Amino acid sequence: MDGMTYLTVAYLGMIAGIAIWTWTVVNRSRTIEARLTAVESSMGIIASEADSISKEQEN
């Protein structure tokens, strides 16, 4: 394999790897956000009150 071809394939592989990793992180973040919203709604917590509740629990 020619040096320039090897470099091109390596860069494309790196870009594909970064794209897959980014998609995985974003997908996992959406899943966690959905689960957190479900827990908040099952506990009767409104999203705007969530910060004040965590501050009360710290004290």
Secondary structure, 3 states (H helix, E strand, C coil): CCHHHHHHHHHHHHHHHHHHHHHHHHHHHHHHHHHHHHHHHHHCCCHHHHHHHHHHHHC
